[in-house]
Amino acid sequence: QVQLVESGGGLVQAGASLKLSCAASGRTFSTYSMGWFRQPPGKERELVAAISRDGGKTYYADSVKGRFTISRDNNKNTVYLQMNSLKPEDTAVYYCAASNRLAYSLFDYTYWGQGTQVTVSS
C-alpha cells in the first residue's frame, strides 16, 4: 500500500514556474515507477510525465516537452514535477500516481494522490 500526497500547486501568471512535489508513504517507494497526470476542467485525465524506479528513464507528453521535468529522490520518497514557462492551457488538477512498471496509461497506475490545482492566468 502506498499513500501519495501532492503539494506545490497554485495560481500563477503565464510564463511563471511551479514545482510540484508528491510525497509517498511506506518503504517501498523505490519499487514503483511514478507518473504525473493532469485533468483540465471538463476533460479527461492525461499523462504528463513518468519516471522509472531508479530515475533512469523518463517520458514526457509532447505538450510539455522542454518545459517540464520529472525527477525523484528515493531517499526522500518524493517525486517532483518542475514546470517552467507555464501556459494557460496547463491549467488542471495535477495528480501523482504509482505503477509497478513504467507505464503510459492511467489504467496501469495503482495508487493515486488527491491532486493539486494548478491555475495559469494569461
Contacts in CASP RR format, 6 or more apart in sequence:
PFRMAT RR
TARGET T0000
AUTHOR 0000-0000-0000
METHOD contacts of the structure
MODEL  1
QVQLVESGGGLVQAGASLKLSCAASGRTFSTYSMGWFRQPPGKERELVAA
ISRDGGKTYYADSVKGRFTISRDNNKNTVYLQMNSLKPEDTAVYYCAASN
RLAYSLFDYTYWGQGTQVTVSS
1 26 0 8 1.000
1 111 0 8 1.000
2 24 0 8 1.000
2 25 0 8 1.000
2 26 0 8 1.000
2 28 0 8 1.000
2 29 0 8 1.000
2 32 0 8 1.000
2 98 0 8 1.000
2 110 0 8 1.000
2 111 0 8 1.000
3 24 0 8 1.000
3 25 0 8 1.000
3 26 0 8 1.000
3 111 0 8 1.000
3 113 0 8 1.000
4 22 0 8 1.000
4 23 0 8 1.000
4 24 0 8 1.000
4 25 0 8 1.000
4 96 0 8 1.000
4 97 0 8 1.000
4 98 0 8 1.000
4 111 0 8 1.000
4 112 0 8 1.000
4 113 0 8 1.000
5 22 0 8 1.000
5 23 0 8 1.000
5 113 0 8 1.000
5 114 0 8 1.000
6 20 0 8 1.000
6 21 0 8 1.000
6 22 0 8 1.000
6 94 0 8 1.000
6 95 0 8 1.000
6 96 0 8 1.000
6 113 0 8 1.000
6 114 0 8 1.000
6 115 0 8 1.000
6 116 0 8 1.000
7 20 0 8 1.000
7 21 0 8 1.000
7 22 0 8 1.000
7 23 0 8 1.000
7 116 0 8 1.000
8 18 0 8 1.000
8 19 0 8 1.000
8 20 0 8 1.000
8 21 0 8 1.000
8 116 0 8 1.000
9 18 0 8 1.000
9 20 0 8 1.000
9 94 0 8 1.000
9 116 0 8 1.000
9 117 0 8 1.000
9 118 0 8 1.000
10 18 0 8 1.000
10 116 0 8 1.000
10 117 0 8 1.000
10 118 0 8 1.000
10 119 0 8 1.000
11 119 0 8 1.000
11 120 0 8 1.000
11 121 0 8 1.000
12 18 0 8 1.000
12 86 0 8 1.000
12 118 0 8 1.000
12 119 0 8 1.000
12 120 0 8 1.000
12 121 0 8 1.000
13 120 0 8 1.000
13 121 0 8 1.000
13 122 0 8 1.000
14 86 0 8 1.000
14 87 0 8 1.000
14 88 0 8 1.000
14 120 0 8 1.000
14 121 0 8 1.000
14 122 0 8 1.000
15 84 0 8 1.000
15 85 0 8 1.000
15 86 0 8 1.000
15 87 0 8 1.000
15 120 0 8 1.000
16 86 0 8 1.000
16 120 0 8 1.000
17 82 0 8 1.000
17 83 0 8 1.000
17 84 0 8 1.000
17 85 0 8 1.000
17 86 0 8 1.000
18 83 0 8 1.000
18 86 0 8 1.000
18 118 0 8 1.000
19 80 0 8 1.000
19 81 0 8 1.000
19 82 0 8 1.000
19 83 0 8 1.000
20 36 0 8 1.000
20 80 0 8 1.000
20 81 0 8 1.000
20 83 0 8 1.000
20 94 0 8 1.000
20 96 0 8 1.000
20 116 0 8 1.000
20 118 0 8 1.000
21 78 0 8 1.000
21 79 0 8 1.000
21 80 0 8 1.000
22 34 0 8 1.000
22 36 0 8 1.000
22 78 0 8 1.000
22 79 0 8 1.000
22 80 0 8 1.000
22 81 0 8 1.000
22 96 0 8 1.000
22 113 0 8 1.000
23 76 0 8 1.000
23 77 0 8 1.000
23 78 0 8 1.000
24 32 0 8 1.000
24 77 0 8 1.000
24 78 0 8 1.000
24 79 0 8 1.000
24 98 0 8 1.000
25 77 0 8 1.000
26 77 0 8 1.000
29 74 0 8 1.000
29 77 0 8 1.000
29 98 0 8 1.000
30 53 0 8 1.000
30 54 0 8 1.000
30 74 0 8 1.000
31 53 0 8 1.000
31 100 0 8 1.000
32 53 0 8 1.000
32 98 0 8 1.000
32 99 0 8 1.000
32 100 0 8 1.000
32 111 0 8 1.000
33 50 0 8 1.000
33 51 0 8 1.000
33 52 0 8 1.000
33 53 0 8 1.000
33 98 0 8 1.000
33 99 0 8 1.000
33 100 0 8 1.000
33 101 0 8 1.000
33 102 0 8 1.000
33 103 0 8 1.000
34 50 0 8 1.000
34 51 0 8 1.000
34 70 0 8 1.000
34 72 0 8 1.000
34 79 0 8 1.000
34 96 0 8 1.000
34 97 0 8 1.000
34 98 0 8 1.000
34 99 0 8 1.000
35 47 0 8 1.000
35 48 0 8 1.000
35 49 0 8 1.000
35 50 0 8 1.000
35 51 0 8 1.000
35 70 0 8 1.000
35 79 0 8 1.000
35 96 0 8 1.000
35 97 0 8 1.000
35 98 0 8 1.000
35 99 0 8 1.000
35 109 0 8 1.000
36 47 0 8 1.000
36 48 0 8 1.000
36 49 0 8 1.000
36 50 0 8 1.000
36 70 0 8 1.000
36 79 0 8 1.000
36 81 0 8 1.000
36 94 0 8 1.000
36 95 0 8 1.000
36 96 0 8 1.000
36 97 0 8 1.000
37 45 0 8 1.000
37 46 0 8 1.000
37 47 0 8 1.000
37 48 0 8 1.000
37 94 0 8 1.000
37 95 0 8 1.000
37 96 0 8 1.000
37 97 0 8 1.000
37 106 0 8 1.000
37 109 0 8 1.000
38 45 0 8 1.000
38 46 0 8 1.000
38 48 0 8 1.000
38 90 0 8 1.000
38 92 0 8 1.000
38 93 0 8 1.000
38 94 0 8 1.000
38 95 0 8 1.000
38 118 0 8 1.000
39 45 0 8 1.000
39 46 0 8 1.000
39 92 0 8 1.000
39 93 0 8 1.000
39 95 0 8 1.000
40 89 0 8 1.000
40 91 0 8 1.000
40 92 0 8 1.000
41 91 0 8 1.000
41 92 0 8 1.000
43 92 0 8 1.000
45 95 0 8 1.000
45 106 0 8 1.000
46 61 0 8 1.000
47 59 0 8 1.000
47 61 0 8 1.000
47 104 0 8 1.000
47 105 0 8 1.000
47 106 0 8 1.000
48 60 0 8 1.000
48 61 0 8 1.000
48 64 0 8 1.000
48 68 0 8 1.000
48 81 0 8 1.000
48 94 0 8 1.000
49 58 0 8 1.000
49 59 0 8 1.000
49 60 0 8 1.000
49 61 0 8 1.000
49 64 0 8 1.000
49 68 0 8 1.000
49 69 0 8 1.000
49 70 0 8 1.000
49 81 0 8 1.000
50 58 0 8 1.000
50 59 0 8 1.000
50 70 0 8 1.000
50 99 0 8 1.000
50 102 0 8 1.000
50 103 0 8 1.000
50 104 0 8 1.000
51 57 0 8 1.000
51 58 0 8 1.000
51 59 0 8 1.000
51 70 0 8 1.000
51 71 0 8 1.000
51 72 0 8 1.000
51 79 0 8 1.000
51 102 0 8 1.000
52 58 0 8 1.000
52 102 0 8 1.000
54 74 0 8 1.000
55 71 0 8 1.000
55 72 0 8 1.000
57 102 0 8 1.000
58 70 0 8 1.000
59 102 0 8 1.000
59 104 0 8 1.000
60 66 0 8 1.000
60 68 0 8 1.000
60 70 0 8 1.000
63 89 0 8 1.000
64 83 0 8 1.000
64 90 0 8 1.000
67 83 0 8 1.000
67 84 0 8 1.000
67 85 0 8 1.000
67 86 0 8 1.000
68 81 0 8 1.000
68 82 0 8 1.000
68 83 0 8 1.000
68 84 0 8 1.000
69 80 0 8 1.000
69 81 0 8 1.000
69 82 0 8 1.000
69 84 0 8 1.000
70 79 0 8 1.000
70 80 0 8 1.000
70 81 0 8 1.000
70 82 0 8 1.000
71 79 0 8 1.000
71 80 0 8 1.000
71 82 0 8 1.000
72 78 0 8 1.000
72 79 0 8 1.000
72 80 0 8 1.000
73 79 0 8 1.000
73 80 0 8 1.000
79 96 0 8 1.000
81 94 0 8 1.000
81 96 0 8 1.000
83 90 0 8 1.000
83 118 0 8 1.000
86 118 0 8 1.000
86 120 0 8 1.000
87 120 0 8 1.000
88 120 0 8 1.000
88 121 0 8 1.000
88 122 0 8 1.000
89 120 0 8 1.000
90 118 0 8 1.000
90 120 0 8 1.000
91 118 0 8 1.000
91 119 0 8 1.000
91 120 0 8 1.000
92 117 0 8 1.000
92 118 0 8 1.000
93 115 0 8 1.000
93 116 0 8 1.000
93 117 0 8 1.000
93 118 0 8 1.000
94 115 0 8 1.000
94 116 0 8 1.000
94 117 0 8 1.000
94 118 0 8 1.000
95 112 0 8 1.000
95 113 0 8 1.000
95 114 0 8 1.000
95 115 0 8 1.000
96 112 0 8 1.000
96 113 0 8 1.000
96 115 0 8 1.000
97 106 0 8 1.000
97 109 0 8 1.000
97 110 0 8 1.000
97 111 0 8 1.000
97 112 0 8 1.000
97 113 0 8 1.000
98 109 0 8 1.000
98 110 0 8 1.000
98 111 0 8 1.000
99 108 0 8 1.000
99 109 0 8 1.000
99 110 0 8 1.000
100 108 0 8 1.000
100 110 0 8 1.000
101 108 0 8 1.000
103 109 0 8 1.000
END
